[in-house]
């Protein structure tokens, strides 16, 4: 959602409530200058970003040795 700085000033409470469910972009002279986001973590989206980052055939012991220079 895009709103102007003056709109934000007039209705700050409304937009803080809306920020819990969607990002609010603040504009100044028609250009985005800030973004209000929720502090609540979307756990589903966070987990989706992690899945696929680790190959299914990854070996934990091999990864540890790679970092610790095991013999």
C-alpha positions as CSV (number, residue, x, y, z in Angstrom):
1,X,0.0,0.0,0.0
2,X,1.3,3.5,-0.9
3,X,0.4,6.5,1.3
4,X,1.8,10.0,1.5
5,X,3.6,11.4,4.6
6,X,0.6,13.7,5.2
7,X,-1.9,10.8,5.1
8,X,0.3,8.9,7.6
9,X,0.4,11.9,9.9
10,X,-3.4,12.2,9.9
11,X,-4.1,8.4,10.4
12,X,-1.0,6.9,12.1
13,X,-3.0,4.5,14.2
14,X,-4.9,3.1,11.2
15,X,-1.7,2.5,9.3
16,X,0.1,0.9,12.2
17,X,-2.8,-1.6,12.5
18,X,-2.7,-2.2,8.8
19,X,1.1,-2.8,8.9
20,X,0.5,-6.0,10.9
21,X,-1.0,-7.6,7.7
22,X,0.6,-5.7,4.9
23,X,3.6,-3.5,4.1
24,X,3.0,0.2,4.0
25,X,5.1,2.4,1.7
26,X,5.4,6.0,2.6
27,X,5.8,8.5,-0.2
28,X,7.1,12.1,-0.2
29,X,6.4,14.1,-3.4
30,X,5.2,10.9,-5.0
31,X,8.5,8.9,-4.4
32,X,8.7,6.1,-1.8
33,X,10.9,7.1,1.1
34,X,10.1,4.6,3.9
35,X,8.4,1.3,4.6
36,X,6.5,0.2,7.6
37,X,6.5,-3.6,8.2
38,X,5.2,-5.9,10.9
39,X,7.5,-7.1,13.6
40,X,5.6,-10.4,13.6
41,X,7.6,-13.1,11.9
42,X,5.8,-15.0,9.2
43,X,7.1,-18.4,10.2
44,X,5.7,-20.2,7.1
45,X,7.4,-17.8,4.7
46,X,10.6,-18.0,6.7
47,X,10.6,-21.8,6.6
48,X,9.9,-21.8,2.9
49,X,13.0,-19.7,2.3
50,X,15.1,-22.3,4.2
51,X,13.7,-25.4,2.5
52,X,15.7,-26.1,-0.6
53,X,18.8,-24.3,0.7
54,X,20.2,-27.6,2.1
55,X,20.6,-30.4,-0.4
56,X,18.6,-33.5,0.5
57,X,21.8,-35.6,0.4
58,X,23.8,-33.3,2.8
59,X,25.9,-35.1,5.4
60,X,26.1,-33.2,8.7
61,X,29.4,-34.9,9.8
62,X,31.0,-34.0,6.4
63,X,29.8,-30.4,6.7
64,X,31.3,-30.1,10.2
65,X,34.6,-31.5,9.0
66,X,34.6,-29.1,6.1
67,X,34.3,-26.2,8.5
68,X,36.6,-27.6,11.2
69,X,39.3,-29.1,8.9
70,X,38.9,-32.6,10.3
71,X,41.4,-35.3,9.4
